[in-house]
């Protein structure tokens, strides 16, 4: 199946070229930018800046999924996310994604302007599949081994690429059987979610294998801790490596790259496209 665009509640996400998804965490404890955008005005300004820099979609989340992250209550997540989704949706023209696993948050966010669900738990929470089917919005299903609090303690795979691919293939089939349009499903291997350094590198090397699933591929490697295995530095110093790996992901078939640093990623992708396919020449 070749999906070239997604209808996100009336806002179109063009997938004919690799789209950049800008990350907006409205959390106090996300691994890279926790606490930076808790205030609605600061969050709105950051969203507007990312769109001005070329973000094709903004992904708004209110619960950290970093390793060891404590859970938040449903109401806490709603209180963090919904006002920001509403403000950003009113201010920018691009699609808005809500990064959540809770059906109640999905409904509330879509009710005020979100048109895409990004779920790190691949709709495994009770009621999540039915909620997305009823809302009729695109959804990204991500692979995670275990839960955020425990996922990095001792992740073990016999064949990480095959196991992650088979999981996503099975989740996609289950979602389609439950009434979600196959053309609205995106898959994400879940870099850093229950994977060691070697697992992440192998997933990137063999990313093309995930195209066999038949769904657009989303990749998020931005500022991830496994980059320390390459660079040996802190998250805020991983901008250039993150942009480089986003480009690698695009070259291997990713249609969406989820990033903190929009401008360098967009510039890298556009330069590559200009040389390889003549775009912008």
Secondary structure in CASP SS format (residue, H / E / C, confidence):
PFRMAT SS
TARGET T0000
AUTHOR 0000-0000-0000
METHOD secondary structure of the structure
MODEL  1
X C 1.00
X C 1.00
X C 1.00
X C 1.00
X E 1.00
X E 1.00
X E 1.00
X E 1.00
X C 1.00
X C 1.00
X E 1.00
X E 1.00
X E 1.00
X E 1.00
X C 1.00
X C 1.00
X C 1.00
X C 1.00
X E 1.00
X E 1.00
X E 1.00
X E 1.00
X E 1.00
X E 1.00
X E 1.00
X C 1.00
X C 1.00
X C 1.00
X C 1.00
X C 1.00
X C 1.00
X C 1.00
X C 1.00
X C 1.00
X C 1.00
X C 1.00
X C 1.00
X C 1.00
X C 1.00
X H 1.00
X H 1.00
X H 1.00
X H 1.00
X H 1.00
X H 1.00
X H 1.00
X H 1.00
X H 1.00
X H 1.00
X H 1.00
X H 1.00
X H 1.00
X H 1.00
X C 1.00
X C 1.00
X C 1.00
X E 1.00
X E 1.00
X E 1.00
X E 1.00
X E 1.00
X C 1.00
X C 1.00
X C 1.00
X C 1.00
X C 1.00
X C 1.00
X C 1.00
X C 1.00
X C 1.00
X C 1.00
X C 1.00
X C 1.00
X H 1.00
X H 1.00
X H 1.00
X H 1.00
X H 1.00
X H 1.00
X H 1.00
X H 1.00
X H 1.00
X H 1.00
X H 1.00
X H 1.00
X H 1.00
X H 1.00
X H 1.00
X H 1.00
X H 1.00
X H 1.00
X C 1.00
X C 1.00
X C 1.00
X E 1.00
X E 1.00
X E 1.00
X E 1.00
X E 1.00
X C 1.00
X C 1.00
X C 1.00
X H 1.00
X H 1.00
X H 1.00
X H 1.00
X H 1.00
X H 1.00
X H 1.00
X H 1.00
X H 1.00
X C 1.00
X C 1.00
X C 1.00
X C 1.00
X E 1.00
X E 1.00
X E 1.00
X E 1.00
X C 1.00
X C 1.00
X C 1.00
X C 1.00
X C 1.00
X C 1.00
X C 1.00
X C 1.00
X H 1.00
X H 1.00
X H 1.00
X H 1.00
X H 1.00
X H 1.00
X H 1.00
X H 1.00
X C 1.00
X C 1.00
X E 1.00
X E 1.00
X E 1.00
X E 1.00
X E 1.00
X C 1.00
X C 1.00
X C 1.00
X C 1.00
X C 1.00
X C 1.00
X C 1.00
X C 1.00
X C 1.00
X C 1.00
X C 1.00
X C 1.00
X C 1.00
X C 1.00
X C 1.00
X C 1.00
X C 1.00
X H 1.00
X H 1.00
X H 1.00
X H 1.00
X H 1.00
X H 1.00
X H 1.00
X H 1.00
X H 1.00
X H 1.00
X H 1.00
X H 1.00
X H 1.00
X H 1.00
X H 1.00
X H 1.00
X H 1.00
X H 1.00
X C 1.00
X C 1.00
X C 1.00
X C 1.00
X H 1.00
X H 1.00
X H 1.00
X E 1.00
X E 1.00
X E 1.00
X E 1.00
X C 1.00
X C 1.00
X C 1.00
X C 1.00
X C 1.00
X C 1.00
X C 1.00
X C 1.00
X H 1.00
X H 1.00
X H 1.00
X H 1.00
X H 1.00
X H 1.00
X H 1.00
X H 1.00
X H 1.00
X C 1.00
X H 1.00
X H 1.00
X H 1.00
X H 1.00
X H 1.00
X H 1.00
X H 1.00
X C 1.00
X C 1.00
X E 1.00
X E 1.00
X E 1.00
X E 1.00
X C 1.00
X C 1.00
X C 1.00
X C 1.00
X C 1.00
X H 1.00
X H 1.00
X H 1.00
X H 1.00
X H 1.00
X H 1.00
X H 1.00
X C 1.00
X C 1.00
X C 1.00
X H 1.00
X H 1.00
X H 1.00
X C 1.00
X H 1.00
X H 1.00
X H 1.00
X H 1.00
X H 1.00
X H 1.00
X H 1.00
X H 1.00
X H 1.00
X H 1.00
X H 1.00
X H 1.00
X H 1.00
X C 1.00
X C 1.00
X C 1.00
X C 1.00
X E 1.00
X E 1.00
X E 1.00
X E 1.00
X C 1.00
X C 1.00
X H 1.00
X H 1.00
X H 1.00
X H 1.00
X H 1.00
X H 1.00
X H 1.00
X H 1.00
X H 1.00
X H 1.00
X H 1.00
X H 1.00
X H 1.00
X H 1.00
X H 1.00
X H 1.00
X C 1.00
X C 1.00
X C 1.00
X C 1.00
END
